[in-house]
Amino acid sequence: MPTMPALLVVSEFARISGGMFDDTFAGIHQLAWFDWVVMIPYFGILGILSIYGLHRFDTIHTYFKHRKKATTDPQRKFAQLPPVTIQLPLYNERYVLERLIDEVVKIEYPRALLQIQVLDDSTDDTHPFAEALCERYRNIGHPIEYLHRTNREGFKAGALQDGLKSATGEFVAVFDADFIPPADFLLRTIHHFADPKVGVVQTRWSYLNKGFNFLTEVEAILLDGHFILEHGARSRAGYFFNFNGTAGILRRAMIDDAGGWQHDTLTEDSDLSYRAQLKGWKFVYLPDLDCPSELPVEIHGFQVQQFRWAKGLTQCAKKLLPGIARSNIPFRVKAEAFMHLTPNLSYPLMIVISALMLPVMIVRFYMGVWEMMLLDFPLIVASFWSISAFYVIAQRELHPRDWKRTFLFLPMLMAVGVGLTLINTRAVLEALFGVQSGFVRTPKYAIEGNGQKRMAVKKYKSRSGWLPYFELACGTYFLYMCVFAIQTYNFPSLPFLALFVGGYYWAGFGTLYQEYRDRRRYNLQHRFALEATAG
């Protein structure tokens, strides 16, 4: 059945909805060009999103094609172990600091060849506590140093670069504050550097608090997709991949050769990784060596982390892609680098799709279900089925015994992706237009397993501001589209629309509830403290 001109459908839609238009619209249906003004950008953007979806299928194919090339044991070993510096960058990490240092000093390596640097930019009571803790360990013979900055220039990248000024190691391992490195970490990674071309050895992240709530379950699935399939495929196929900023070890000469840690992006790790690989350095990925870490347990904390990653990676794309395009590396490597650095462009495109969805539904009001399926089905397969396949296969590779439970989390995974759309759109636009912002830390509370979260310190949390209200408005917009879909018997679109409703409402209401709960908890603590003082 042919598509009816859009404005005629508008008047019909108004009649069904209770009447908002009069008979003056009766003859405007001849403006068929309006249909194309709506439909062309809608399907054009859906086509672009489909390219990223097809790339997920290509990543799966690459992973299995090069499966036998996974790195395990090093080809050769050092006759004599080299000196290593471990850098621990901190900023207001009072809850997780002690756990981090307790585990780092257990790392097995000759003490004469080891240096531990605590790089502390803290502005709260973490500073004196960390200094005292380092002094205590130093007094019992551990090679630990405490370096405190007061200006936070360059944020984490600036701290790492300043630490290199006094670093004694030929190799530098980096651990964020919420990580727990295994005791044999250095002994299992260092010998890969016996190959003089190797600049980085990256290990896989695992999770201390995966079972804390639904959010942490979904976060683990998302990250496993990155570490199992993306890193696995890129590293085995010889494509560029990135050091993840923690749970890895770098050659000092590589850092210097690539231009050092630079802080003009929020993902200094990806920036350095690409600069180094363009210089010819080889990166090694060890999926069988995992380093436990802590996942954000609160919605806005997770969104802040994703904002930083989305903005930083887009900044890297803007900074590095021109040089990558001009380089003499193979075209396939260039293409993979483009797909790696630009996926967050899909977020603003999703905003445009969201805005166009209701007009498109109106334009297609009189189209039959099968005509709609004929147009939409290939794009839906490329855009959305690829997501399901990607993460289910990653879980099957990592957890062969209980991977099927991943199907239960797929709707939540999709909804979480929707809940990131607004904040990551802002991140991408700020990156593209050169808007500078500070490095906002992700709150961590030393949570393990499904234990109760510690009482949160209010100053460790960033304010959500307008974001949850905007998310609720978007959720209501999609709820209205659900009503319209029911009125027009467009039932096949309801599951898709429901994901948007659920995702936006989950993010908006969830953030507001958590902030209300934390304010109430904080006020109760403050009142009890005042009563205790008065007593």
LORO-512744 format. One line per 4 residues: number of its first residue (from 0); their letters; for each residue y, z, x of C-alpha. Coordinates in pm, whole numbers, m for minus. Each point is the difference from the previous one (the first is absolute). Layout:
NUM = a = Y:Z:X | ...
***
This chain:
0 = mptm = 0:0:0 | 341:m90:153 | 251:270:85 | 270:55:m261
4 = pall = 362:m10:120 | 104:347:105 | 295:75:m224 | m190:m94:m315
8 = vvse = m261:254:102 | 277:255:58 | 108:m33:m363 | m362:22:m118
12 = fari = m53:306:219 | 311:156:m153 | m136:m62:m350 | m330:168:87
16 = sggm = 178:292:166 | 222:73:m297 | 271:m265:40 | 273:m5:261
20 = fddt = 98:m366:m23 | 136:m208:m288 | m48:m356:m108 | 243:m128:262
24 = fagi = m294:m5:242 | m199:m231:m221 | 115:m320:171 | 26:130:356
28 = hqla = m373:m58:52 | 84:m344:131 | 107:157:336 | m346:m38:154
32 = wfdw = 150:26:348 | 19:375:m50 | m379:12:1 | m8:m150:347
36 = vvmi = 276:228:129 | m231:293:m81 | m340:m148:74 | 66:m172:332
40 = pyfg = 115:312:192 | m270:209:m170 | m287:m223:107 | 168:m77:333
44 = ilgi = 14:369:91 | m352:54:m131 | m106:m283:230 | 160:171:301
48 = lsiy = m173:327:m86 | m324:m196:m27 | 38:m111:362 | m6:363:111
52 = glhr = m297:55:m230 | m187:m292:152 | 79:144:342 | m196:311:m98
56 = fdti = m300:m222:m68 | 58:m166:338 | 11:343:168 | m335:88:m158
60 = htyf = m145:m331:120 | 138:53:353 | m141:353:11 | m354:m115:m78
64 = khrk = 26:m315:209 | 77:204:314 | m198:308:m96 | m217:m6:314
68 = katt = 308:19:223 | 84:362:m85 | 101:203:305 | m228:291:87
72 = dpqr = m57:101:362 | 233:m115:278 | m113:m286:223 | 59:213:310
76 = kfaq = 115:350:91 | 242:163:240 | m161:133:316 | 266:269:m3
80 = lppv = 178:109:m316 | 374:m81:m11 | 277:248:m93 | 84:16:m372
84 = tiql = 301:132:m191 | m41:113:m361 | 322:m19:m202 | 41:204:m320
88 = plyn = 322:m102:m181 | 120:263:m250 | 278:43:m252 | m5:312:m220
92 = eryv = m381:25:m7 | m34:376:m40 | m316:m12:m213 | m211:m233:215
96 = lerl = 131:67:351 | m237:281:96 | m306:m188:m124 | 105:m307:201
100 = idev = 48:181:331 | m313:211:m48 | m205:m321:m22 | 180:m197:272
104 = vkie = m62:266:265 | m374:m33:m76 | m6:m365:107 | m254:m54:274
108 = ypra = 167:m136:315 | 58:132:351 | 300:233:m21 | 137:m125:333
112 = llqi = 28:m349:m154 | 141:104:m338 | 356:62:m121 | 84:107:m356
116 = qvld = 358:m58:m118 | 126:163:m319 | 301:m216:m95 | 184:214:m252
120 = dstd = 307:m120:m191 | m23:285:m251 | 307:154:m158 | m174:291:m175
124 = dthp = m218:293:109 | m260:m247:133 | 206:m11:321 | m38:364:115
128 = faea = m355:18:m132 | m107:m315:189 | 169:116:318 | m176:337:m13
132 = lcer = m333:m165:m78 | 30:m234:297 | 93:290:226 | m306:192:m114
136 = yrni = m236:m289:76 | 169:m73:330 | m50:360:108 | m376:m31:m49
140 = ghpi = m21:m314:212 | 51:m297:m233 | 221:m283:139 | 244:1:m293
144 = eylh = 376:m62:10 | 262:56:m267 | 293:m242:m32 | 263:58:m268
148 = rtnr = 275:m243:m101 | 298:88:m215 | 129:m347:m91 | m309:m185:m139
152 = egfk = 135:m323:146 | m248:m277:m76 | m214:241:m204 | m369:m17:96
156 = agal = 47:m305:224 | 283:176:183 | m210:312:52 | m294:m201:139
160 = qdgl = 227:m196:233 | 171:319:125 | m338:156:61 | m99:m290:225
164 = ksat = 275:101:245 | m208:300:108 | m347:m132:m90 | m249:6:287
168 = gefv = m283:m195:m161 | m91:m363:54 | m107:7:m364 | 168:165:m299
172 = avfd = m183:127:m309 | 209:68:m310 | m87:229:m293 | 221:71:m300
176 = adfi = 23:360:m114 | m249:m30:m287 | m284:m140:215 | m297:181:153
180 = ppad = m132:m195:299 | m371:45:76 | m82:175:326 | m156:m312:153
184 = fllr = 290:m228:m95 | 115:m78:355 | m346:m39:147 | m90:m254:m271
188 = tihh = 320:m203:33 | 118:13:361 | m269:m219:154 | 105:m300:m209
192 = fadp = 306:m12:225 | m221:m82:298 | 74:m354:m119 | 352:m47:144
196 = kvgv = 101:m226:m292 | m50:275:m261 | 328:159:m108 | m98:203:m308
200 = vqtr = m311:164:m143 | 38:88:m370 | m244:218:m193 | m67:28:m373
204 = wsyl = 162:262:m220 | m209:230:m216 | 128:261:m245 | m12:377:m16
208 = nkgf = 106:25:m365 | m137:m316:m161 | m137:195:m298 | 317:201:m70
212 = nflt = 106:m208:m304 | m13:m351:m144 | 295:m107:213 | m169:93:327
216 = evea = m319:m177:m112 | 199:m319:m60 | 195:38:325 | m326:24:191
220 = illd = m127:m319:m164 | 323:m182:85 | m5:108:364 | m371:m74:37
224 = ghfi = 71:m356:m110 | 249:m28:285 | m217:163:265 | m333:m155:m98
228 = lehg = 83:m356:m108 | 347:m78:138 | m39:160:342 | m364:m100:11
232 = arsr = 68:m366:m78 | 307:m38:222 | m141:178:302 | m331:m189:m8
236 = agyf = 156:m342:m62 | 252:36:285 | 306:24:m227 | 290:237:60
240 = fnfn = m34:345:m155 | 208:311:32 | m22:340:163 | 40:241:m293
244 = gtag = 236:243:172 | m260:274:34 | m370:56:80 | 19:m254:280
248 = ilrr = 62:m27:371 | 232:m240:184 | 33:m121:358 | 333:118:143
252 = amid = 47:m329:188 | m39:m189:m331 | 270:208:m169 | 241:m73:284
256 = dagg = m92:m368:19 | 58:m49:m373 | 346:159:17 | m81:362:m85
260 = wqhd = 23:183:m329 | 286:m148:m204 | 150:159:m310 | 164:m290:m183
264 = tlte = m288:4:m250 | m169:286:m188 | m344:m111:121 | 43:20:374
268 = dsdl = m378:m24:42 | m28:m346:m159 | 309:m117:185 | m139:100:341
272 = syra = m343:m139:m91 | 126:m349:m66 | 232:m5:300 | m290:106:222
276 = qlkg = m248:m252:m140 | 255:m279:38 | 6:102:367 | m377:m56:18
280 = wkfv = m129:358:m27 | m336:53:m169 | m51:260:m273 | m333:172:m73
284 = ylpd = m100:152:m333 | m278:261:m25 | m108:38:m366 | m284:237:91
288 = ldcp = 236:260:144 | 196:172:m277 | 287:246:25 | 48:234:m301
292 = selp = 345:15:m158 | 175:139:m307 | 98:m216:m296 | 317:62:m206
296 = veih = m92:198:m311 | 317:m55:m202 | 115:m321:m163 | 350:m15:145
300 = gfqv = m122:99:346 | m241:m292:m14 | 276:m232:m122 | 229:107:286
304 = qqfr = m276:m76:252 | m60:m342:m155 | 375:m71:m7 | 19:63:374
308 = wakg = m299:m221:72 | 119:m281:m231 | 353:0:139 | m115:28:360
312 = ltqc = m252:m282:m26 | 258:m225:m167 | 247:86:277 | m267:m101:251
316 = akkl = m51:m329:m182 | 371:m73:11 | 19:96:369 | m322:m153:132
320 = lpgi = m99:m303:m207 | 253:m239:161 | m143:84:345 | m356:m27:m129
324 = arsn = 76:m344:m147 | 142:m120:335 | m287:141:207 | m292:m204:130
328 = ipfr = m267:208:m171 | m246:m187:m232 | 127:m95:m345 | m271:208:m170
332 = vkae = 121:309:183 | 358:m77:m106 | m106:m43:m361 | m188:330:1
336 = afmh = 300:174:156 | 220:m133:m281 | m240:124:m266 | m28:337:175
340 = ltpn = 374:59:31 | 118:m129:m340 | m231:137:m276 | 267:239:m127
344 = lsyp = 206:m298:m118 | m236:9:m298 | 177:312:m134 | 336:m161:m86
348 = lmiv = m194:m299:m131 | m189:238:m231 | 335:130:m128 | 102:m355:m91
352 = isal = m339:m60:m164 | 47:321:m199 | 343:m111:m122 | m130:m343:m98
356 = mlpv = m314:119:m172 | 149:66:m343 | 191:m332:m16 | m317:m179:112
360 = mivr = m201:173:m273 | 261:m113:m252 | m3:m357:133 | m378:m9:m26
364 = fymg = m11:167:m338 | m172:m292:m171 | m229:m93:286 | m368:56:m66
368 = vwem = m198:253:198 | m204:m266:177 | 309:m192:106 | 141:317:149
372 = mlld = m326:77:175 | m11:m350:146 | 341:56:160 | m36:364:98
376 = fpli = m362:43:99 | 11:m163:347 | 317:188:88 | m140:331:m126
380 = vasf = m315:m51:208 | 206:m69:312 | 257:274:m59 | m194:290:m149
384 = wsis = m373:m52:34 | 52:m29:373 | 136:356:4 | m312:135:m169
388 = afyv = m234:m195:227 | 192:103:312 | m19:374:m55 | m349:10:m150
392 = iaqr = m141:m190:300 | 185:228:242 | m158:305:m164 | m343:m163:2
396 = elhp = 33:m57:374 | 117:355:69 | m203:193:m258 | m316:m203:m71
400 = rdwk = m157:281:m206 | 274:82:m249 | 234:m301:6 | m58:m81:m368
404 = rtfl = 218:292:m105 | 294:m208:126 | m14:m197:m327 | 109:316:m182
408 = flpm = 317:17:210 | 102:m366:m29 | 223:47:m310 | 170:294:173
412 = lmav = 35:m204:319 | 171:m279:m194 | 226:249:m176 | 97:164:330
416 = gvgl = 96:m344:130 | 225:m46:m304 | 152:343:64 | 110:m118:345
420 = tlin = 174:m312:m127 | 352:138:m45 | 27:208:316 | m160:m268:217
424 = trav = 225:m267:m150 | 293:207:116 | m164:33:342 | m43:m378:36
428 = leal = 354:m79:m116 | 148:258:238 | m199:m154:285 | 103:m357:m85
432 = fgvq = 369:88:m37 | 14:225:307 | 63:330:m181 | m74:283:243
436 = sgfv = m175:320:m104 | m142:303:175 | m363:80:71 | m110:217:m295
440 = rtpk = m307:205:82 | m299:33:m231 | m55:367:m100 | m327:149:131
444 = yaie = m153:336:m90 | m318:38:209 | m221:m76:m300 | m369:m55:56
448 = gngq = m267:m92:m253 | 110:78:m355 | 162:332:82 | 321:123:m153
452 = krma = 326:m131:139 | 215:245:188 | 328:105:m152 | 234:m287:76
456 = vkky = 324:64:183 | 274:m160:m207 | 187:m147:296 | m310:m195:106
460 = ksrs = 17:m210:m315 | 221:m304:m50 | 167:m35:m339 | m122:m274:m229
464 = gwlp = 345:m55:m153 | 20:m285:m251 | m341:m143:80 | m224:177:m260
468 = yfel = 246:m76:m282 | 6:m365:95 | m382:3:9 | m10:150:m349
472 = acgt = 237:m270:m124 | m226:m269:145 | m305:165:m155 | 172:m2:m339
476 = yfly = 85:m369:44 | m368:m78:54 | m99:225:m290 | 224:m211:m222
480 = mcvf = m177:m310:134 | m332:157:m99 | 130:41:m355 | 116:m361:m4
484 = aiqt = m336:m118:135 | m177:180:m286 | 240:m145:m258 | m60:m351:132
488 = ynfp = m378:46:40 | 26:m49:377 | m275:254:63 | m125:m140:335
492 = slpf = 330:103:162 | m26:365:m109 | m214:134:292 | 239:m160:250
496 = lalf = 308:138:m177 | m162:343:m33 | m31:21:379 | 377:m39:29
500 = vggy = 64:259:m270 | m240:244:163 | 128:m64:352 | 368:46:m78
504 = ywag = m55:299:m231 | m235:164:251 | 257:m33:278 | 299:105:m212
508 = fgtl = m147:287:m200 | m215:115:293 | 297:28:235 | 216:180:m255
512 = yqey = m279:245:m82 | m68:77:367 | 371:54:67 | 30:228:m304
516 = rdrr = m306:197:110 | 133:37:355 | 345:111:m121 | m161:257:m227
520 = rynl = m222:125:282 | 294:16:239 | 215:190:m250 | m281:251:m64
524 = qhrf = m45:57:372 | 376:42:41 | 15:249:m287 | m293:204:134
528 = alea = 164:5:343 | 325:130:m148 | m185:265:m202 | m192:109:309
532 = tag = 325:27:198 | 169:194:m277 | m300:231:m28
***
